[in-house]
Amino acid sequence: MRPQGVVTRGTTNPNRLRRVDNWIVETCGNRLRAAPDPLVVDLGYGATPVTAVELRARLAARVRADVRVVGLEIDPVRVAAARPAADPPGLTFTRGGFELAGLRPVLVRAFNVLRQYDEGEVADAWRTITDRLAPGGALVEGTCDELGRLGGWVLVDAAGPRTLTLAAKLTTLGSPAELAERLPKALIHRNVPGEPIHALLRDLDDAWRAAAPYAPFGPRQRWLHAIAAVRAAGWPIECRPRRWRLGELTVPWPTVTPA
Ligand SMILES: C[S@@+](CC[C@H](N)C(=O)[O-])C[C@H]1O[C@@H](n2cnc3c(N)ncnc32)[C@H](O)[C@@H]1O
């Protein structure tokens, strides 16, 4: 089977994906617990396997000890470089692309992979991956900065994209507008007037500014007030204050579907 996709830059970093992993544990944990075979694919792990090693450790500790993570890379040199870090059966590495090398995982995490493709290739990539998921499976596809302080990801399942989540390290956040740089590929070129994601980021930024009086109580208090205000204004932000406290917000995908 020929791997589908192209080799791109392999930039990665330890702990870079902690925010999305934490969200996966909480939001996708039940899918994995219910699965007869708890198979997870880390698609496009990059120049070193560190984020795949971390994903396995997090899922094994917090979801299922018998989770099996397969790191898939389209670059054979990176597959060979990762193999010494394998710990079968819980963690293995092999060559593959969007076709998932014939695997049928419950969960695929593809982070900072589509960023280097054209926007027009996203829908096909999502469909190629989700067509190969186990029943009830999901894809988490997104982008973050080098240190994992800003990120955005889409949960996609067999029915298509379901939610968008934005996440920031609040102690280093200047304003929510900074999230625009790390939107998933499907949205990053859509932060322009007339697009729903632009309106959402603008309203978040306005609410953040209006919440400035809470800044002396810390950025978390300021963020919580900003999120509550944006929600009160009609944006259907999921009511998960525990996640808000971590610097996250999640909206249904139809809220931000490109115009
Ligand atoms: C920027 S690195 C991301 C590394 C890691 N996921 C992270 O977020 O730190 C992107 C990696 O995805 C790989 N890649 C690109 N397209 C792919 C595809 N279709 N299937 C598998 N890997 C792919 C590239 O070869 C590259 O190593």
PDBQT file of the ligand as one rigid body, heavy atoms in Angstrom, charges set to zero:
ROOT
HETATM    1  C1  LIG A 301       5.631  19.254  11.813  1.00  0.00    +0.000 C 
HETATM    2  S1  LIG A 301       5.787  17.509  11.999  1.00  0.00    +0.000 S 
HETATM    3  C2  LIG A 301       4.664  17.266  13.357  1.00  0.00    +0.000 C 
HETATM    4  C3  LIG A 301       5.236  16.400  14.433  1.00  0.00    +0.000 C 
HETATM    5  C4  LIG A 301       4.304  16.165  15.614  1.00  0.00    +0.000 C 
HETATM    6  N1  LIG A 301       3.027  15.621  15.222  1.00  0.00    +0.000 N 
HETATM    7  C5  LIG A 301       4.084  17.457  16.365  1.00  0.00    +0.000 C 
HETATM    8  O1  LIG A 301       3.008  18.033  16.314  1.00  0.00    +0.000 OA
HETATM    9  O2  LIG A 301       5.021  17.903  17.041  1.00  0.00    +0.000 OA
HETATM   10  C6  LIG A 301       4.813  16.899  10.610  1.00  0.00    +0.000 C 
HETATM   11  C7  LIG A 301       5.164  15.475  10.230  1.00  0.00    +0.000 C 
HETATM   12  O3  LIG A 301       4.074  14.916   9.489  1.00  0.00    +0.000 OA
HETATM   13  C8  LIG A 301       4.594  14.068   8.508  1.00  0.00    +0.000 C 
HETATM   14  N2  LIG A 301       3.560  13.885   7.472  1.00  0.00    +0.000 N 
HETATM   15  C9  LIG A 301       3.127  14.789   6.557  1.00  0.00    +0.000 A 
HETATM   16  N3  LIG A 301       2.133  14.257   5.827  1.00  0.00    +0.000 NA
HETATM   17  C10 LIG A 301       1.929  13.010   6.307  1.00  0.00    +0.000 A 
HETATM   18  C11 LIG A 301       1.019  11.977   5.951  1.00  0.00    +0.000 A 
HETATM   19  N4  LIG A 301       0.143  12.143   4.976  1.00  0.00    +0.000 N 
HETATM   20  N5  LIG A 301       1.088  10.821   6.647  1.00  0.00    +0.000 NA
HETATM   21  C12 LIG A 301       1.995  10.646   7.635  1.00  0.00    +0.000 A 
HETATM   22  N6  LIG A 301       2.874  11.586   8.014  1.00  0.00    +0.000 NA
HETATM   23  C13 LIG A 301       2.840  12.759   7.363  1.00  0.00    +0.000 A 
HETATM   24  C14 LIG A 301       5.823  14.794   8.016  1.00  0.00    +0.000 C 
HETATM   25  O4  LIG A 301       6.698  13.935   7.348  1.00  0.00    +0.000 OA
HETATM   26  C15 LIG A 301       6.361  15.379   9.332  1.00  0.00    +0.000 C 
HETATM   27  O5  LIG A 301       7.321  14.506   9.895  1.00  0.00    +0.000 OA
ENDROOT
TORSDOF 0
